[in-house]
């Protein structure tokens, strides 16, 4: 894929992130990986160079991700940019070392000042994408950058008002700091907030008084090519045995997956299952919910709910081959994305692209960004907080007429290409790097 012929002065794009370069903990890291891999795949960079500033970690620690790091190095070498580590006052052996600490966020932003003043050149047009909440704080440091013509794109991937995470005091401090930074960005003609999706933009407009134009989106998507080895396959229940899942040949599956966080709505799905499992003797609820979000009480709560039911399987396992195999299983009937506080979960897009030629209907929460992946005739919309409605819709969909089910699945397949991240990043750069 060739890049744009960006005329006039050379463009310098600096991507700043705490995850997805030296580590890969979360969806934040997946978004970073998609940006880096999509840029790396361009055959020609013409007048663009790319640099990456990332929060450093101990490369001998178990969290260091050589695949992400090598992809980042390859992009830098191809484009002529710089791979710049940022200060990390912790051992860098856990996501929480960095993500929970306001002091670490400010130290990372202070370190970024030095990096940008070193690598930015006034003879170039410079653009900086700052990923997620830790680098929203850079709005308070931005005035220290020598080149006053740099353009900044602040890219929050959650907010304190949207994500009920942390204790009350920590969360209040986060919301106060976010509002302070958003106010600074709104006053700066060279800075703007960009959103991962339309629903999340609506929430930020309501919660923080922001506004978004048509080019103020770096929509979530996926690099489709990395899924090709699964998309041309179909599986049966016997193929799940290697993951410790034992089902009869004709057992049917209701499935959901993702990190076990209050943001994901798994508790609501568990409660809905507890109301209907007796009416579905041939169905199993399978949850692949690795307990790595720092919310062990939430994981325990889900287990406690499901202990009182039957035919439910909880997998505390990150292995992506599990969810890929279940999504391509001919016995999977319902796939649920019941998220409550997610700006635009990757799982909604994964459910979409894996549904090609399959038999499952996707349930999409209509209270957060998951809904951006499906129109109303491509999925079943549900408010997961309404347990009665959620349960009833699950039953109705399982007993749905085959023709109606097929119509929903086929309509969904027609819009898959809208989420090809190679095209998304290309469009963003064309519309904003000018």
N, C-alpha and C positions, 0 to 999 in steps of 0.2 A: 504494500500500500504506500503510495507516495504522499508526501506532505504538501501543504499549501505553499505557493510562491508568495511569501509574505514580503512585500516590497518595502522600500525606504530603508530605515536603519534596521540593524539586526535586532531580533527579539530575543529576550532572555527570560525564560519562564522558570521560576523557582517554586518547587513544591515542598511544603513543610508539613511534617507529620510525626506523631509519636509512635505509630504502629504501621507495619506493612513494609518496613525496610530491613531493620535488624531483627524484628520480631513479627509474629503474626498471632495475635491473641483473639481478634474479634472482627465484627463487621467493619469497624473502622479500618482495620488492616486489610480486609478484602477490598474495600473501596480504594485504598492506596495502591494495592497490588494491581487492580484493574487500570488505574490511571497510568501507572508505571509500565505495565505490560503493553497497554494499547499504544502508548507513545513509542516504546521500544520497537514495536512492529512496523513503524513507518520506515519506508525504504530510504527516503531522502528527507533531510531536515532543512535544506535550503538556507533560509535566513533565521532559523530558530535554533537556539541551544537551550538545553534543559539542565538545571541543577536541582539537587535534592538535599534538604536539611532535615535531619532525623534525630530523634532522641537516642543517644548512645546507650549501648548495653555491653556487658562483659561478653566478649565473643567466645569465651570458654564456658559460659553458663548454659544450662539446659534450654533456656528460652530463645537463644540465638537461632535465627532461621536463615540458613545459608542459601536456600532457594530464593527467598525475597531479596537478600543482600546481593547475590550475584546478578539477579535481574536488574537491580538498581544500578550496579556497576556497569553492566552492559549498556544500559540507556545512556549513562553519563559519557562513556567512552565513545558511543556513536554520535552523540550530539555536541561533544566538546565542552560539557559543563563541569560542575564540581559536585562531589559527594561529601557533604559537610556534617560531621557529628556535632550534636548539641549537648550542652551540659546536662548531666544526670547525677544529682547528689546522692542517689541511692545506689545500691548494688546493681540495680537494673535487672534483677532476676525474676521480677514479677510485674505484671501489668499494674497492680495496685500500688507498687512503689511510686509510679509516676502519676497515675490517673487520679488518685484520691487527694493529692497534696497541692494546696494552693501555692505553697512556697516553691515546690518543684515547677509548677507552671510558670511562675514569675522568673525563676532561674533559667528555665528553658527559653523564655522570651528575651531575657537579658543576653543570653548566649547568642540568640538569633540576631540581635543588633550587631554584634561584632562580626558574625558571618556575613550578613548582608552588606555591611560597610566595607568588607574585604573583597567580596566577589562581584558586586554590582559596578558597572562602568557607565559613566555619563554619556558615552557615545552610543550606548545601546538603549532600546526601549525595554524597560524591565517590568515584569509582572510577577506577583507573588500570590500563590494559593495557600491559605493557612487552614489546615484541616483540624476540625473538632474543637471542643471547648478549651483545652489547654492553650491553644494559640489564638483564641478569641482575646485573651489577655494582652496580646501584642498591640492592640489598639492603644494601650497606655504607654507603649514604648516606641510607637511608630515615628514620633517626632524626632527621635534620635538618629534616624537614617539620613545620611548626608545628601543623597539624591532625592530631591523633593518632587520628582516627576514619576516616581514609581507608582504603579497601580496595584491595589491590594484587594484580593477576593477572600473574604472571611467565610468559612465553610463549616458552620456548626453542624454536628451530626446528632446532637440531642440538646435539650435545654433543661434547666432545673424545673421549670413549670410544666414541661411535657413529660419528664421522666422522674417518677417518684423514687429517687435513689438516694441513699445516705440518710443519716439521722437528721432531725428537724433543723438543728443549728447549722450543720454543714450545708444543707440544701438552701436555707435562707441566705447564707453568705454567698452561695453560688448564684442565686437569682439576683441578688443585689449587684454582684460584680458583673454579671451578664448585662444587666440593664445599663450599668455605667459604660461598659464597652460598646454596646449597641448605640448608645447616645453619641459617643465619640465618633463612631463610624458614620452615623447619619449626617454629621456636620462636616465630614471630610469629602471633598469633591473627587479625591483620588482613591476612595475606598468604598466598597459595598459588600453587603451580605448576600451570598448566593445560597440557594436551597437545593436539597437532594430531590425534592418532589413538591407537587402542588399542595398536597394536604398539609405537609409540614410547614410550607410557606404560610398557609392560612393560619396555622397555630401561632407562628411567630408574629404575624400581623396582629392577631388578637391579644397575645400575651405581652408583646414587647413594643408594639406600635411601629413595626417595620413595614415596608412596602416593597413589592417586587415587580419588576418589569419583565417583558417577554424573554430577555436575554439573561435574566438573573437566576438561571437554573443550571446546575450540573447534575442532571437527572441520573438516578441510580440505574445500573444495568449490569450486564455480565459479558465476559469474554467467551462467546459461544464455543470457540474452537476447543477449549479445554474440557468440554463435556462430550465431545464427539464419540469417545470410546464407550459411552453408555447409551447415547441417544439412538444408536442403531441396534440396540438389543432389547429383548423382553425376557422377563424372568417368571418363575413359578415359586410357590411357597417353599418347595424343597431347596431352592437356592438361598434361602434365609438361614438354613441350618448352620452354615459356617460362621454366622454371627450369634449363634446360641438361641435362635428363634425357631421354635418347633411348632408348626401348624399343620393341620390336616390339609389334604389336597384342595378341598373345596371351601376352606375357611376364608372369610373376607376380612379386609383390613380398613380401619379408620386410622389415619396417620398424621402425626405432627412432629416437628423437630426444630431444634435451635437451642441456644444456650439457656439454661434454666434460670430465667430472670423474671421478676414480676412484670417487666415490660412486655413479655411474650404471650401472656394470657393462658398459660397451661393450666393454672388452677381452675379457670372458668370452664375449660374443656373437660377437665376431670370431673367437675361438679355436674356438667351436662351428661357425661357418660354414666354417672352414678344414678341418674334418673331414667335412663333408657336401656341399660345393658340387659335387663331381663327380657326385653322385647326383641333382642337381637342375638339369639343363641348361636348363630353361625359367624358372628363378627368379633374381632379382636380390636381393642384400642392399643396401638403401639406408639409410645412417646420416646423419641431419641432426644434426651434433654441432659447433656453433660453438665454436671454440677460444678461449673468453673466460673461462675459469675460473682462469686463472693457473697452469695445469698443462700447459705445452707439451710436456713429456717424455711425458706420458700420451698426448696426441694423436699424437705421433710414434710411440709404441709401437704404437698401433692401426693406423696407416698401414703400419708395417713388417710387421705380421701379415697384413694384407689384400693387400699387394703380391704375396704369394706365392699368392694365390688368383685366381679369375676372377669376373666378373659382380658386382662390388661397387662401389658409388658412395658416396663420402664428400663431404658438403656442409658446408663451413665457412661456414655462413650462418644467421643468426638469423631470417630472414624467416618469420613464422608462417604465411603463406599456403602455404608449401611443405608443412608437416606436415598442415595442414588439407586440402589437396588430395589428398595421398597417402592420408589416412585415409578420404576419401570416394571413392577410386578403386575401381572394381569389380574390379580385378585384384590388389588387396592381399589376401593370404591369411593372413599372420601379422603381428601387431603385438606387439613385445616391450618389456616394461618390466623390464629385468634388474637393477634398482638394488640396491645392496648396503648403503648407509648413509644412506638418505634417509628422514626421518621419515614422510613421506606425499607423494610426488611428484604434482604437478598432472598429469603425463603419464598417470598411471594413470586419473584421472578423465576426462581428455580422450579417452583411448582408449575409455572406457566410453560416454560420451555420443555420440561420433561413430560408434559401431558400429551404431546403429539402421538396420535394413534393409540392412546391408552384409554382406559375405561373410567377413570376417576373424575369426579367433579371437585372443584376447589371451593372451599369455604373461606371467605375473605372478611376480616374485620373491617367494618366501615367507620371505625372511630379513630384510626390513625393512618399512616402513610401506606400501609399494605394495599389499600384500595386503589392506589395510583397504577397498579399493574393490571387491573381488570375493570372493564366496563360492567354495567349491571347485567347485561345479557351474556357475559362470559364466565360468570361465577355465581355463587350464592352469597349475597351480602348478609352479614349478621353483626349485631351488637353483642359481643361475648359476655358483657356484664348482665344481660338479660337472660338468665339461665333457662327460664321456661321457654322463651322463643328459640334460643340456641338448640335446646333439646328437641323441640318440635320440628325445627328445620332439618336437623340431622335425620330424624325418622322419615320425614317426607322425601328427602333426597335419596335415601336408600331404597325406598319403594317407588321412586319416580319412573314414569314411563320411559322405555329405552330410547324412543325417538326424541323425546324432549332432552334426555341426558346427552345424547349424541349431538344435538343441535348446540347445546351450551359448550361442549368440548371443542367442537369444530369452529365455532365463532372465536373462541379464545386463540386458536392456532393462527388465525389470520393476522393477529397484531403482535406476534412474537418478535418480529424484526425491529419493532420500536425500541427494544431494550438491548440492542447490540451495542455494547459500550464502545467499540471501535468507532462507530459512527457518532455516538454521543459526544465523545471527547473532541472529535474532529469538528463538529458543529460548534461546540463551546469555544474552541480556540478561534475559529473563523469569526464568530460574533463578538468576541471580547478582547482579543489581542490586537487592538488597533488604536 
